[in-house]
Amino acid sequence: RVLFRSGRGSGFTLIEVMVALGIVAILALLAIPSFQDQIVREQIRSALPLADIAKKPVAAAWSYVQAFPRDNADAGLPPADRIVNNHIQSVTVQDGAIHITFGNRANGVIQGKVLTLRPAIVQDAPVVPVTWVCGMAEAPGKMTVRGENRTDIKESFLPFDCRSRAASK
């Protein structure tokens, strides 16, 4: 039996295999951060429906009394630490703004970070429905945004609707 051939036969040399493995390893290392960023973005997107619990009473308060609730109790909501899911540790209403704090099983990059949804209104026309401005996004034309933006998540992780126009370009 011959273990090694001295001439050029079919198959690959050890150096060719090592070069191919090196290229595959480099490509994998380049793809891992992108994959992790995608996981974080998906966790943020999955958190947004939980804010719907707070959106309705906040918008209703504006519609009826042209004022926003000061906190969860004013909005008729449970305490902030009771509105949770797999990636959210609390949902807080503060002067109409909704602050979503990430925790529980969220990626470490966003643990303890906040995403804010702020109500945008037409000041002299309460009949116009409240529009929600996510994160760093700007208010729609002729609307005024209310509440403090406490978003402290890196803008590249935010969904496109939550980024400022400058960052989206």
C-alpha positions as a Markdown table, in Angstrom:
| # | Residue | x | y | z |
|---|---|---|---|---|
| 1 | Arg | 0.0 | 0.0 | 0.0 |
| 2 | Val | 1.2 | 3.5 | -0.8 |
| 3 | Leu | 0.3 | 6.2 | 1.7 |
| 4 | Phe | 1.7 | 9.2 | -0.2 |
| 5 | Arg | 2.2 | 9.6 | -3.8 |
| 6 | Ser | 5.3 | 11.3 | -5.0 |
| 7 | Gly | 3.7 | 12.6 | -8.2 |
| 8 | Arg | 0.8 | 15.0 | -8.8 |
| 9 | Gly | -2.4 | 12.8 | -8.5 |
| 10 | Ser | -6.0 | 13.5 | -7.7 |
| 11 | Gly | -6.8 | 15.2 | -4.4 |
| 12 | Phe | -5.5 | 18.2 | -2.5 |
| 13 | Thr | -2.2 | 18.9 | -0.8 |
| 14 | Leu | -2.1 | 19.7 | 2.9 |
| 15 | Ile | -1.2 | 23.3 | 2.1 |
| 16 | Glu | -4.2 | 23.7 | -0.3 |
| 17 | Val | -6.5 | 22.3 | 2.4 |
| 18 | Met | -5.0 | 24.7 | 5.1 |
| 19 | Val | -5.4 | 27.7 | 2.8 |
| 20 | Ala | -9.1 | 26.8 | 2.2 |
| 21 | Leu | -9.7 | 26.3 | 5.9 |
| 22 | Gly | -8.1 | 29.7 | 6.6 |
| 23 | Ile | -10.3 | 31.4 | 4.1 |
| 24 | Val | -13.4 | 29.8 | 5.5 |
| 25 | Ala | -12.3 | 30.8 | 9.1 |
| 26 | Ile | -11.8 | 34.4 | 8.1 |
| 27 | Leu | -15.2 | 34.6 | 6.4 |
| 28 | Ala | -16.9 | 33.1 | 9.5 |
| 29 | Leu | -15.2 | 35.6 | 11.7 |
| 30 | Leu | -16.4 | 38.4 | 9.5 |
| 31 | Ala | -20.0 | 37.0 | 9.6 |
| 32 | Ile | -20.3 | 36.5 | 13.3 |
| 33 | Pro | -20.7 | 40.2 | 14.4 |
| 34 | Ser | -23.2 | 40.7 | 11.7 |
| 35 | Phe | -25.2 | 37.7 | 12.9 |
| 36 | Gln | -25.1 | 38.9 | 16.5 |
| 37 | Asp | -26.2 | 42.4 | 15.4 |
| 38 | Gln | -29.2 | 40.8 | 13.6 |
| 39 | Ile | -30.1 | 38.9 | 16.8 |
| 40 | Val | -30.1 | 42.2 | 18.8 |
| 41 | Arg | -32.2 | 44.0 | 16.2 |
| 42 | Glu | -34.7 | 41.1 | 16.2 |
| 43 | Gln | -35.0 | 41.3 | 20.0 |
| 44 | Ile | -35.7 | 45.0 | 19.8 |
| 45 | Arg | -38.3 | 44.5 | 17.1 |
| 46 | Ser | -40.0 | 41.8 | 19.2 |
| 47 | Ala | -40.2 | 44.2 | 22.1 |
| 48 | Leu | -42.3 | 46.9 | 20.3 |
| 49 | Pro | -45.6 | 45.0 | 20.4 |
| 50 | Leu | -45.4 | 45.0 | 24.2 |
| 51 | Ala | -45.5 | 48.8 | 24.1 |
| 52 | Asp | -49.0 | 48.6 | 22.5 |
| 53 | Ile | -50.4 | 47.9 | 26.0 |
| 54 | Ala | -49.4 | 51.4 | 27.0 |
| 55 | Lys | -50.0 | 53.2 | 23.7 |
| 56 | Lys | -53.8 | 52.9 | 23.9 |
| 57 | Pro | -54.4 | 54.5 | 27.3 |
| 58 | Val | -51.8 | 57.3 | 26.6 |
| 59 | Ala | -53.5 | 58.1 | 23.3 |
| 60 | Ala | -56.9 | 58.0 | 24.9 |
| 61 | Ala | -55.9 | 60.4 | 27.6 |
| 62 | Trp | -54.7 | 62.9 | 25.0 |
| 63 | Ser | -57.9 | 62.5 | 23.0 |
| 64 | Tyr | -60.2 | 63.1 | 26.0 |
| 65 | Val | -58.4 | 65.6 | 28.2 |
| 66 | Gln | -55.5 | 66.9 | 26.0 |
| 67 | Ala | -53.0 | 65.8 | 28.6 |
| 68 | Phe | -50.7 | 62.8 | 28.9 |
| 69 | Pro | -50.6 | 60.4 | 31.9 |
| 70 | Arg | -47.7 | 61.1 | 34.3 |
| 71 | Asp | -47.0 | 57.5 | 35.1 |
| 72 | Asn | -48.2 | 53.9 | 34.8 |
| 73 | Ala | -50.9 | 54.4 | 37.5 |
| 74 | Asp | -52.3 | 57.5 | 35.7 |
| 75 | Ala | -52.5 | 55.5 | 32.5 |
| 76 | Gly | -54.4 | 52.7 | 34.3 |
| 77 | Leu | -51.5 | 50.3 | 33.8 |
| 78 | Pro | -49.8 | 47.8 | 36.1 |
| 79 | Pro | -46.5 | 48.8 | 37.7 |
| 80 | Ala | -43.6 | 49.0 | 35.2 |
| 81 | Asp | -41.9 | 45.9 | 36.5 |
| 82 | Arg | -45.1 | 43.9 | 35.8 |
| 83 | Ile | -45.1 | 44.6 | 32.1 |
| 84 | Val | -42.4 | 42.1 | 31.0 |
| 85 | Asn | -41.6 | 39.4 | 28.4 |
| 86 | Asn | -38.5 | 37.4 | 27.5 |
| 87 | His | -36.4 | 40.4 | 26.5 |
| 88 | Ile | -38.1 | 43.2 | 28.5 |
| 89 | Gln | -37.7 | 43.9 | 32.2 |
| 90 | Ser | -40.1 | 46.8 | 32.4 |
| 91 | Val | -42.4 | 49.2 | 30.5 |
| 92 | Thr | -42.7 | 52.7 | 32.1 |
| 93 | Val | -45.0 | 55.6 | 31.2 |
| 94 | Gln | -43.6 | 59.0 | 32.0 |
| 95 | Asp | -45.4 | 62.1 | 30.9 |
| 96 | Gly | -46.8 | 60.2 | 27.9 |
| 97 | Ala | -43.5 | 58.7 | 26.8 |
| 98 | Ile | -43.2 | 54.9 | 26.9 |
| 99 | His | -39.7 | 53.7 | 28.1 |
| 100 | Ile | -39.0 | 50.0 | 27.3 |
| 101 | Thr | -36.1 | 48.7 | 29.4 |
| 102 | Phe | -34.4 | 45.5 | 28.1 |
| 103 | Gly | -33.4 | 42.7 | 30.5 |
| 104 | Asn | -34.4 | 39.2 | 31.3 |
| 105 | Arg | -33.0 | 37.1 | 28.4 |
| 106 | Ala | -32.0 | 40.0 | 26.2 |
| 107 | Asn | -28.6 | 40.0 | 24.6 |
| 108 | Gly | -25.9 | 41.5 | 26.8 |
| 109 | Val | -25.4 | 44.4 | 24.4 |
| 110 | Ile | -28.9 | 45.8 | 25.3 |
| 111 | Gln | -29.3 | 44.6 | 28.9 |
| 112 | Gly | -30.4 | 47.5 | 31.0 |
| 113 | Lys | -30.8 | 49.8 | 27.9 |
| 114 | Val | -33.9 | 51.8 | 27.1 |
| 115 | Leu | -35.9 | 52.4 | 24.0 |
| 116 | Thr | -38.4 | 55.3 | 24.1 |
| 117 | Leu | -41.6 | 55.7 | 22.2 |
| 118 | Arg | -42.8 | 59.3 | 22.4 |
| 119 | Pro | -46.2 | 60.6 | 21.4 |
| 120 | Ala | -46.4 | 63.2 | 18.6 |
| 121 | Ile | -49.4 | 65.4 | 18.4 |
| 122 | Val | -50.9 | 68.3 | 16.5 |
| 123 | Gln | -51.1 | 70.8 | 19.4 |
| 124 | Asp | -54.2 | 72.7 | 18.3 |
| 125 | Ala | -56.0 | 69.8 | 16.8 |
| 126 | Pro | -56.7 | 67.1 | 19.4 |
| 127 | Val | -58.9 | 65.2 | 17.0 |
| 128 | Val | -55.8 | 64.2 | 15.0 |
| 129 | Pro | -54.6 | 60.8 | 16.4 |
| 130 | Val | -51.4 | 60.4 | 18.3 |
| 131 | Thr | -48.5 | 59.2 | 16.2 |
| 132 | Trp | -45.6 | 57.4 | 17.9 |
| 133 | Val | -42.0 | 58.4 | 17.4 |
| 134 | Cys | -39.5 | 55.6 | 18.1 |
| 135 | Gly | -36.1 | 56.2 | 19.5 |
| 136 | Met | -34.0 | 58.8 | 17.6 |
| 137 | Ala | -36.5 | 59.4 | 14.8 |
| 138 | Glu | -37.8 | 62.9 | 14.2 |
| 139 | Ala | -41.5 | 64.0 | 14.5 |
| 140 | Pro | -43.6 | 64.0 | 11.4 |
| 141 | Gly | -44.2 | 67.4 | 9.8 |
| 142 | Lys | -46.4 | 69.8 | 11.8 |
| 143 | Met | -46.4 | 67.5 | 14.8 |
| 144 | Thr | -44.9 | 68.1 | 18.2 |
| 145 | Val | -43.2 | 65.3 | 20.1 |
| 146 | Arg | -43.9 | 65.1 | 23.8 |
| 147 | Gly | -41.9 | 63.4 | 26.6 |
| 148 | Glu | -38.2 | 62.8 | 27.2 |
| 149 | Asn | -36.3 | 60.5 | 24.8 |
| 150 | Arg | -34.2 | 58.2 | 27.1 |
| 151 | Thr | -33.1 | 55.9 | 24.2 |
| 152 | Asp | -29.6 | 54.8 | 24.9 |
| 153 | Ile | -29.3 | 51.9 | 22.5 |
| 154 | Lys | -26.6 | 52.2 | 19.8 |
| 155 | Glu | -28.4 | 53.6 | 16.8 |
| 156 | Ser | -27.2 | 50.9 | 14.4 |
| 157 | Phe | -29.1 | 48.3 | 16.5 |
| 158 | Leu | -32.4 | 50.2 | 16.2 |
| 159 | Pro | -35.0 | 49.3 | 13.5 |
| 160 | Phe | -34.9 | 51.8 | 10.6 |
| 161 | Asp | -38.1 | 53.5 | 11.8 |
| 162 | Cys | -36.4 | 54.3 | 15.1 |
| 163 | Arg | -33.2 | 55.9 | 13.6 |
| 164 | Ser | -32.6 | 59.6 | 12.9 |
| 165 | Arg | -32.7 | 60.6 | 9.2 |
| 166 | Ala | -29.0 | 61.3 | 9.3 |
| 167 | Ala | -28.2 | 57.8 | 10.5 |
| 168 | Ser | -30.6 | 56.2 | 8.0 |
| 169 | Lys | -28.7 | 57.6 | 5.0 |
